[in-house]
Amino acid sequence: MSSRERILGRVRRALTDVREDGTFPPGSDLQYERAVRRDYLTEHGNRTVEQTVELLAENLADYRAVVHRCAEAELAAVIGRLLSERGARTVVVPPGLDPSWLTAVDAERIADRAESTPLELDRVDSVVTACAVAAAETGTIVLDGGPDQGRRRITLVPDHHICVVRVPDQVVSSVPQALRRLDPTRPLTWISGPSATSDIELDRVEGVHGPRTLEVVLVGGQSSAEVNW
């Protein structure tokens, strides 16, 4: 028996008699005889909606994502401008993405297909998606593979990702609050800034296992001219 099998076996045995509420039945001979306490904080501090969105923007920028904010009516123009400034000639589009978001896009649209190979996706310049939820305290965006987000790989292979977050509907303060909105059986991708890693000398390298550039568009009711960041 390998170490892995031994560890997983112990976990299965430890959970055998656990009830739905996390407690053990009377007389249980298991090592742990009380439920795990889950009374930790689900949010740190009291913030208004505007402060929560501001914190999300600050933490996204701290992780080296590029943050933009606009009104719903401006979204198509913003996405078109970002792709144009990037020089994107091709862009991957999830099947459920709102078509109105791309009315100002000149780049060739590439469908998110199961048959697409990693090499084909690597040749694509950009990808545009929505998201499932965003956590302000950690500057994290979560994708769950929904129709407007597409397969996980389309946000990992192309070098440029534009992600749209609806404000305030898709913004929560913390990871525990985000988890309440997510289905754990779905393919969740947690994004905190562009892909990055560091070697033993702490030299940061971006784009190793995901897009080198992440641009987040916070779309809400206010015009970009009315927002002070």
C-alpha positions as CSV (number, residue, x, y, z in Angstrom):
1,M,0.0,0.0,0.0
2,S,1.4,3.4,-1.0
3,S,1.5,6.4,1.3
4,R,-1.3,8.0,-0.7
5,E,-3.6,5.0,-0.4
6,R,-2.9,4.9,3.4
7,I,-3.7,8.6,3.9
8,L,-6.9,8.4,1.8
9,G,-7.9,5.3,3.7
10,R,-7.6,7.0,7.0
11,V,-9.7,10.0,5.7
12,R,-12.4,7.6,4.6
13,R,-12.4,5.8,7.9
14,A,-12.5,9.0,9.8
15,L,-15.6,10.2,8.0
16,T,-17.5,6.9,8.0
17,D,-19.8,7.8,10.9
18,V,-20.0,11.5,10.5
19,R,-23.6,12.8,10.4
20,E,-24.9,15.4,8.0
21,D,-24.4,18.1,10.7
22,G,-20.8,17.1,11.1
23,T,-21.2,15.4,14.5
24,F,-20.5,11.7,15.5
25,P,-23.1,9.3,17.0
26,P,-22.9,8.5,20.7
27,G,-20.4,5.8,21.5
28,S,-18.3,6.4,18.4
29,D,-14.8,5.0,18.7
30,L,-13.4,7.4,16.1
31,Q,-10.5,9.6,17.2
32,Y,-12.3,12.9,16.6
33,E,-15.5,13.0,18.5
34,R,-16.7,16.5,18.0
35,A,-17.7,18.5,14.9
36,V,-15.2,21.0,13.4
37,R,-16.0,24.5,14.6
38,R,-16.9,26.9,11.8
39,D,-17.4,30.1,13.7
40,Y,-14.6,32.0,12.0
41,L,-15.2,35.4,10.5
42,T,-16.7,35.4,7.0
43,E,-15.8,39.1,6.5
44,H,-13.2,41.4,8.0
45,G,-14.6,44.7,8.9
46,N,-17.8,46.5,7.9
47,R,-17.7,48.0,4.4
48,T,-20.3,49.7,2.2
49,V,-20.9,48.3,-1.3
50,E,-18.8,51.1,-2.8
51,Q,-15.9,50.4,-0.3
52,T,-16.1,46.7,-1.2
53,V,-15.8,47.4,-4.9
54,E,-12.9,49.8,-4.2
55,L,-11.1,47.1,-2.2
56,L,-11.5,44.6,-5.0
57,A,-10.1,47.1,-7.5
58,E,-7.1,47.9,-5.2
59,N,-6.3,44.2,-4.7
60,L,-6.6,43.4,-8.3
61,A,-4.2,46.1,-9.2
62,D,-1.9,45.0,-6.4
63,Y,-1.7,41.6,-8.1
64,R,-0.8,43.5,-11.4
65,A,-4.1,43.1,-13.1
66,V,-5.2,46.1,-15.1
67,V,-8.5,47.5,-13.8
68,H,-11.1,49.4,-15.8
69,R,-14.5,50.7,-14.8
70,C,-17.4,51.7,-17.0
71,A,-21.2,51.9,-17.3
72,E,-23.1,49.1,-19.0
73,A,-23.7,51.3,-22.1
74,E,-19.9,51.9,-22.4
75,L,-18.9,48.2,-22.1
76,A,-18.8,47.3,-25.8
77,A,-16.6,50.4,-26.6
78,V,-14.2,49.6,-23.7
79,I,-13.8,46.0,-24.8
80,G,-13.3,47.1,-28.4
81,R,-10.7,49.6,-27.3
82,L,-8.8,47.2,-25.1
83,L,-8.5,44.6,-27.9
84,S,-7.5,47.3,-30.4
85,E,-4.8,48.7,-28.1
86,R,-3.5,45.1,-27.6
87,G,-3.4,44.7,-31.4
88,A,-5.5,41.5,-31.1
89,R,-6.4,40.0,-34.4
90,T,-8.2,37.0,-33.0
91,V,-10.3,36.6,-29.8
92,V,-11.9,33.5,-28.2
93,V,-15.5,34.0,-27.4
94,P,-17.5,31.7,-25.0
95,P,-20.8,30.5,-26.5
96,G,-23.0,32.3,-23.9
97,L,-21.2,35.6,-23.9
98,D,-23.6,38.6,-24.4
99,P,-23.2,39.5,-28.2
100,S,-23.7,43.2,-27.4
101,W,-20.4,43.2,-25.6
102,L,-18.5,42.6,-28.9
103,T,-20.3,45.0,-31.2
104,A,-17.2,47.3,-31.3
105,V,-14.7,44.4,-31.8
106,D,-12.9,44.2,-35.2
107,A,-10.9,41.1,-34.3
108,E,-11.8,37.7,-35.7
109,R,-14.0,35.8,-33.3
110,I,-12.9,32.2,-32.4
111,A,-15.5,29.9,-31.0
112,D,-14.8,27.9,-27.8
113,R,-14.9,24.4,-29.2
114,A,-14.1,21.1,-27.6
115,E,-12.0,20.2,-30.6
116,S,-9.6,23.1,-30.3
117,T,-6.1,22.0,-29.6
118,P,-3.6,23.7,-27.2
119,L,-1.6,24.8,-30.3
120,E,-4.6,26.5,-31.9
121,L,-5.5,28.3,-28.7
122,D,-1.9,29.4,-28.3
123,R,-2.2,31.2,-31.6
124,V,-5.2,33.2,-30.4
125,D,-4.4,36.8,-29.2
126,S,-7.0,37.3,-26.6
127,V,-10.1,35.9,-24.8
128,V,-13.1,37.8,-23.3
129,T,-15.2,36.2,-20.6
130,A,-17.6,37.0,-17.8
131,C,-17.1,35.6,-14.3
132,A,-19.1,33.8,-11.6
133,V,-18.1,35.9,-8.6
134,A,-15.3,38.2,-7.3
135,A,-13.9,38.4,-3.7
136,A,-12.7,41.8,-2.7
137,E,-10.5,40.9,0.3
138,T,-8.2,38.7,-1.8
139,G,-8.6,40.4,-5.2
140,T,-9.8,37.0,-6.6
141,I,-12.1,36.4,-9.6
142,V,-13.7,32.9,-9.9
143,L,-14.8,31.3,-13.2
144,D,-17.1,28.3,-13.0
145,G,-17.2,27.2,-16.7
146,G,-20.6,28.8,-17.3
147,P,-21.8,29.6,-20.8
148,D,-20.4,33.2,-20.7
149,Q,-17.1,31.9,-19.3
150,G,-16.4,28.9,-21.5
151,R,-14.0,26.0,-21.0
152,R,-11.2,26.4,-18.4
153,R,-8.4,26.2,-21.1
154,I,-9.5,29.2,-23.1
155,T,-8.6,31.4,-20.1
156,L,-5.3,29.6,-19.5
157,V,-3.7,29.3,-22.9
158,P,-4.2,32.7,-24.7
159,D,-1.8,35.4,-23.4
160,H,-4.4,38.1,-22.8
161,H,-7.6,37.8,-20.8
162,I,-10.3,40.4,-20.5
163,C,-12.7,39.5,-17.7
164,V,-16.0,41.4,-17.1
165,V,-17.3,41.7,-13.5
166,R,-20.8,43.0,-12.9
167,V,-20.8,45.6,-10.0
168,P,-22.1,45.2,-7.4
169,D,-24.0,41.9,-8.2
170,Q,-21.0,39.7,-8.6
171,V,-18.8,41.3,-5.9
172,V,-18.6,39.9,-2.4
173,S,-16.2,40.8,0.5
174,S,-14.5,37.4,1.2
175,V,-13.7,33.9,0.0
176,P,-16.2,32.3,2.4
177,Q,-19.0,34.5,0.9
178,A,-17.8,33.6,-2.6
179,L,-18.0,29.9,-1.8
180,R,-21.7,30.2,-0.9
181,R,-22.4,31.3,-4.4
182,L,-20.4,28.5,-6.1
183,D,-21.2,25.0,-7.0
184,P,-18.3,22.8,-5.9
185,T,-19.1,20.2,-8.6
186,R,-18.3,22.7,-11.4
187,P,-14.8,23.3,-12.8
188,L,-13.8,26.4,-10.7
189,T,-10.9,28.5,-11.8
190,W,-9.6,31.0,-9.1
191,I,-7.7,34.0,-10.6
192,S,-5.7,36.5,-8.5
193,G,-4.0,38.6,-11.1
194,P,-2.1,37.4,-14.2
195,S,-0.4,34.1,-14.1
196,A,2.9,34.4,-12.2
197,T,5.6,32.3,-10.4
198,S,8.9,33.0,-8.8
199,D,12.2,31.0,-8.8
200,I,14.4,30.3,-5.7
201,E,15.8,33.8,-6.0
202,L,12.3,35.3,-6.0
203,D,12.5,36.6,-9.6
204,R,8.9,37.0,-10.7
205,V,8.0,35.5,-14.1
206,E,4.5,36.1,-15.6
207,G,2.6,34.0,-18.1
208,V,4.0,30.6,-17.1
209,H,0.8,28.8,-16.6
210,G,-1.8,31.3,-17.8
211,P,-2.3,34.7,-19.4
212,R,0.5,37.2,-19.0
213,T,-1.9,40.1,-19.0
214,L,-5.2,40.2,-17.1
215,E,-7.6,43.1,-17.7
216,V,-10.7,43.3,-15.5
217,V,-13.6,45.5,-16.4
218,L,-15.9,46.4,-13.5
219,V,-19.1,47.3,-15.2
220,G,-21.9,49.1,-13.2
221,G,-24.2,52.0,-13.4
222,Q,-21.7,54.8,-13.3
223,S,-19.8,56.2,-16.2
224,S,-16.0,56.0,-16.1
225,A,-15.9,59.8,-16.0
226,E,-17.9,59.8,-12.8
227,V,-15.6,57.3,-10.9
228,N,-12.7,58.4,-8.7
229,W,-10.1,55.7,-8.2
